[in-house]
Amino acid sequence: MPTAPASLSVVARRYETGEPVRIEIAGGVIERVSPAWPGQSLAELPWVAPGLFDLQINGYGGVSFTSLTVTAEQVRQVIRGLARHGIAQLCPTLVTASHAELTHGLQAIDAACRADPLVAAMVPGIHLEGPWLSPEEGPRGAHPRQHIRPADWDEFQVLQQAAGGRICLTTIAPEVAGAVSFITRAVAAGVTVSLGHTAADGAQIEAAVVAGARLSTHLGNGCAVQMPRHPNPIWEQLGESRLTACVIADGHHLPPSVVRSLVRAKGTLHTVLTCDASGWAGCPAGRYQTPMGEIEISANGRIGVAGNPHLLAGSGATTEVCVQQAAWMGACTLPQAFEMASRNPARVLGFREYRLMPGDPAHLLLYRPGATAADPLQIVGTLVAGQWAHGGA
Ligand SMILES: [Zn+2]
């Protein structure tokens, strides 16, 4: 665990109201939030929102967590670097790969958490997306077909051991052999189950939800390019009230009308914004060889499977970009977008939700809005459990 952070206070404008407040923090927790009368003009004050929580980040800057060679030091640097984007909490995500690659990546993340208390504080758990997914073209997306396999609880337990018990979320396609019994066991073990990369029918989705699945992984992506108008896996998950939807609002994965429709159908309490950043997010435009095959980064930041215009291979954006995009698209207000990328993922994964209230863990994001509404947010500080991970005094 991190050494007990010193007490500190932050004066900034609340993200929902613009009201200047003093937030007093001790022992990693918000102790008090009170009105502040700053000695400077309001325009000079930064704004404060809950630090972002992204439950699906695959790596950054050319480092992928799914790898036979990634080191604990690389993991540590990637995770610490994400604080520059306002990310206070994340689930490093591994995708479908050989057992050896998964084991190595999970061990590297566990070692990074054990080596660095700040990294441990930023990683409430790991997301294992696959390998128990649909092998069909379309639903499987960029996941390599040769490594997709049926649900295997025994393998999960071995992987969980490699991860030091840190896997808190797994994505499964409900139609794979053994899915229902796998979901039942995972939920009993305290692991949240999400549905994704699927061509399941309504009965299979219903059975998975009854077994305890509670999330849809990037709803609207990871499915067939063409499918019946209804029923289909998008409607079946959209209309299932027990499923919270994860949505990638990076501007490439979904058209704005779809993002608006998903958020309105699920409501802002049951939608999670995630960036699904690829390990190649942050890299210059070009073609790259990856374990998933060749990918192509366009000048506009889109990351696709080379030669296949319909398939994306994760996103080139980070969470704060998706938060602002969701608001720009008209899916929600900016304060709602912040909460869809902080308190919602924390709650749905069973962690304490936080939104700048006394007693909440002190995960904070300090930012300045752009000069115009179309300018990106400027992240000026990120606090993780009361410690500066980016910016600060
Ligand atoms: Zn995916």
Residues whose N, C-alpha, C, O or C-beta is under 5 A from the ligand:
A	BS01	ZN	G222
